[in-house]
């Protein structure tokens, strides 16, 4: 497998395994009547179960292969979820408390942001000076010193698609498109744009993958 695709697979594996991890929660005491009422409402919401079905695209087992029901059962036994069911199409339906889901999404956000920060000025992307995004990771603004995008920068759009898709899959939200703008660090002008909805129009067989090895 080509180096670039292997890196993307590894990235998706790390993110998805992280999303299936657990984290500790915290609580705050309320002093006023209004704050107590808000706390009661939050406590009521935290008692509600959240059901999220994650497509097979964003799932992988510990060995890098497709996730198995046995692995999911172990997660349930470890208390990470109330239940986790492998569906016929390879997707997984997780059921968890609202509190557990909030903690999961917080952990996923932290790991996505860490991934983006690691890309800035890295060996693979030396010209990228910053990567900004909106709250649900459906819009990315990539600032670069490049006058024309390198092959690596052009193919980095797949990374943003994976990050945005993975986040929204675990958040239980449907996303029709993830948009990426590459902006000149000098002028602030948009030098290129990409949309995940256009992936179906790409002639993958015509791509020279050796250019991104």
C-alpha positions in Angstrom: 0.0 0.0 0.0 1.3 3.5 -0.8 2.7 5.5 2.1 0.1 8.2 1.9 -2.9 5.8 2.1 -1.2 3.8 4.9 -0.9 7.0 6.9 -4.5 7.8 6.4 -5.5 4.3 7.5 -3.3 4.6 10.6 -4.9 8.0 11.3 -8.4 6.6 11.1 -7.5 3.7 13.3 -6.0 5.9 16.0 -9.0 8.2 16.0 -11.6 5.5 16.0 -9.9 3.5 18.7 -9.6 6.7 20.7 -13.3 7.4 20.2 -14.1 4.0 21.7 -12.0 4.8 24.8 -13.5 6.1 28.1 -12.6 9.2 30.1 -13.5 10.5 33.5 -16.2 13.0 34.0 -16.5 15.9 36.5 -19.3 17.8 38.1 -19.9 21.3 39.5 -21.9 22.5 42.5 -24.6 25.1 42.0 -25.1 28.0 44.4 -28.2 29.9 43.2 -31.7 28.7 42.5 -31.2 29.3 38.8 -28.0 27.3 38.7 -29.6 24.5 40.7 -32.4 24.3 38.2 -30.0 24.2 35.4 -28.0 21.5 37.2 -31.2 19.5 37.7 -32.0 19.7 34.0 -28.4 18.6 33.1 -28.7 15.7 35.5 -32.0 14.7 33.9 -30.4 14.8 30.5 -27.5 12.7 31.7 -29.9 9.9 32.6 -31.0 9.6 29.0 -29.3 7.0 26.8 -27.7 8.1 23.5 -27.7 5.7 20.5 -25.2 6.3 17.8 -24.7 4.1 14.6 -21.2 4.6 13.2 -20.6 3.5 9.6 -18.0 0.8 8.9 -15.9 3.4 7.2 -14.9 4.8 10.6 -14.4 1.6 12.4 -11.4 -0.7 12.8 -10.4 -3.4 15.2 -7.3 -3.5 17.4 -5.4 -5.5 14.7 -6.3 -3.0 12.0 -9.0 -5.3 10.5 -12.7 -5.0 10.7 -14.0 -4.7 14.2 -15.6 -7.8 15.7 -18.5 -8.4 18.0 -16.1 -10.0 20.4 -14.1 -6.8 20.6 -17.3 -4.8 21.1 -18.5 -7.1 23.9 -15.2 -6.6 25.7 -15.8 -2.8 25.5 -19.2 -3.3 27.0 -17.8 -5.5 29.8 -15.2 -2.8 30.5 -18.1 -0.4 31.1 -17.3 1.8 28.0 -20.8 1.4 26.6 -24.2 0.2 27.7 -24.3 -2.0 24.5 -22.5 -2.2 21.2 -23.9 -4.2 18.3 -22.2 -5.1 15.0 -24.7 -4.7 12.2 -25.0 -6.7 9.0 -23.5 -3.8 6.9 -20.5 -3.5 9.2 -21.7 -0.5 11.1 -21.9 -0.5 14.8 -24.7 0.8 17.0 -23.4 2.1 20.3 -25.7 2.9 23.3 -24.3 5.0 26.1 -25.4 7.5 28.6 -25.4 11.2 27.6 -22.5 11.8 30.0 -20.4 9.1 28.4 -21.2 10.4 25.0 -20.2 13.9 26.0 -16.9 12.6 27.4 -16.3 10.6 24.3 -16.8 13.6 22.0 -14.5 15.7 24.1 -11.7 13.1 23.9 -12.3 12.9 20.1 -12.1 16.7 19.7 -8.9 16.8 21.6 -7.3 14.1 19.4 -8.5 15.7 16.2 -7.1 19.0 17.2 -3.8 17.4 18.2 -3.6 15.7 14.8 -4.2 19.0 13.0 -1.6 20.8 15.1 0.9 18.1 14.3 0.4 18.7 10.6 1.3 22.4 10.8 4.9 22.9 9.7 5.6 19.2 9.7 8.0 17.4 7.4 5.1 16.3 5.2 3.5 19.8 5.2 6.3 22.3 5.7 4.4 25.2 4.1 1.2 24.9 6.1 1.2 27.6 8.8 -2.2 27.0 10.4 -5.3 24.9 10.1 -8.6 26.3 11.4 -12.0 24.6 11.6 -15.6 25.2 12.6 -17.2 23.6 15.7 -18.4 20.4 13.9 -15.4 20.0 11.7 -17.3 20.4 8.4 -15.3 23.5 7.3 -11.5 23.7 7.3 -9.3 26.7 6.4 -5.7 25.7 5.7 -3.2 28.6 5.5 -0.2 27.8 3.4 2.9 29.6 2.2 2.7 27.7 -1.1 1.9 29.6 -4.3 0.6 26.3 -5.7 -0.3 23.3 -3.6 2.1 20.5 -3.4 0.9 16.9 -4.0 0.9 16.2 -0.3 -1.1 19.4 0.5 -3.6 18.5 -2.3 -4.1 15.0 -0.9 -4.3 16.2 2.7 -8.0 17.0 1.9 -8.7 13.3 2.5 -7.3 13.7 6.1 -9.8 16.6 6.7 -12.6 14.5 5.2 -11.8 11.6 7.5 -11.5 13.8 10.6 -14.8 15.6 9.9 -16.6 12.4 9.0 -15.3 10.5 12.0 -16.3 13.3 14.4 -19.8 13.6 13.0 -20.3 9.8 12.8 -19.7 9.5 16.5 -21.7 12.6 17.2 -24.7 11.0 15.5 -25.0 13.8 13.0 -25.4 13.4 9.2 -23.1 15.5 7.1 -23.6 16.0 3.3 -20.4 17.8 2.7 -17.0 18.8 4.3 -15.5 21.9 2.7 -11.8 22.8 2.7 -10.2 26.1 1.7 -6.5 26.6 1.1 -5.6 30.2 1.8 -2.4 32.1 0.9 -0.5 33.1 4.0 0.8 36.1 2.2 -2.4 37.5 0.6 -5.2 35.8 2.5 -6.7 34.8 -0.9 -8.3 31.4 -1.4 -5.9 29.6 -3.8 -7.9 26.3 -3.9 -11.0 24.6 -2.5 -12.3 21.1 -2.1 -15.6 19.4 -1.1 -16.1 15.9 0.0 -19.3 15.6 -2.0 -17.1 15.7 -5.1 -15.2 12.5 -4.2 -17.4 10.4 -6.4 -16.3 12.4 -9.5 -12.6 11.7 -9.0 -10.9 9.2 -11.4 -8.8 7.4 -8.8 -7.2 5.1 -11.4 -5.7 8.1 -13.2 -3.9 9.4 -10.1 -0.1 9.0 -9.9 0.2 7.6 -6.4 4.0 7.6 -6.6 3.9 11.3 -6.4 2.8 11.2 -2.8 4.9 8.3 -1.6 
